[in-house]
């Protein structure tokens, strides 16, 4: 019998994948929170680039 925790993780991942396909296109390109392939470090790097550009 499979571990209940493992099954729960698989179900959560499946739901997250479906929801990400639905909602991700509606997020701003400037959004970094909880986005795939984006991190707080990426956001800080972008801020530093804006500062260098004079914003």
C-alpha positions in Angstrom: 0.0 0.0 0.0 1.3 3.5 -0.9 2.1 5.9 1.8 -0.8 8.4 2.3 1.7 11.3 2.5 3.2 10.4 -0.9 -0.2 10.1 -2.5 -1.2 13.5 -1.0 2.0 15.1 -2.5 1.2 13.6 -5.9 -2.4 14.9 -5.9 -1.2 18.4 -4.8 1.4 18.5 -7.6 -1.2 17.4 -10.2 -3.6 20.1 -9.0 -0.8 22.7 -9.0 0.2 21.9 -12.5 -3.4 22.3 -13.8 -4.0 25.6 -11.9 -0.6 27.0 -13.0 -1.5 26.5 -16.7 -4.8 28.4 -16.1 -3.5 31.3 -14.0 0.1 31.8 -14.9 -0.6 33.6 -18.2 -2.6 36.2 -16.3 0.3 37.1 -14.0 2.3 40.2 -14.6 5.7 39.7 -16.2 7.0 41.8 -13.2 5.7 39.3 -10.7 8.2 37.1 -8.9 6.4 35.6 -6.0 5.6 31.9 -6.2 6.4 31.7 -9.9 8.2 28.9 -11.6 11.8 29.6 -12.5 11.6 32.9 -10.6 13.0 33.7 -7.1 13.5 36.5 -4.7 17.1 36.7 -6.0 15.7 37.3 -9.5 13.5 40.1 -8.1 16.5 41.7 -6.4 18.6 41.5 -9.5 15.8 43.2 -11.5 15.5 46.0 -8.9 19.3 46.6 -9.1 19.0 46.8 -12.9 16.3 49.4 -12.6 18.4 51.4 -10.2 21.4 51.2 -12.6 19.1 52.5 -15.3 18.1 55.5 -13.2 14.6 54.5 -12.1 
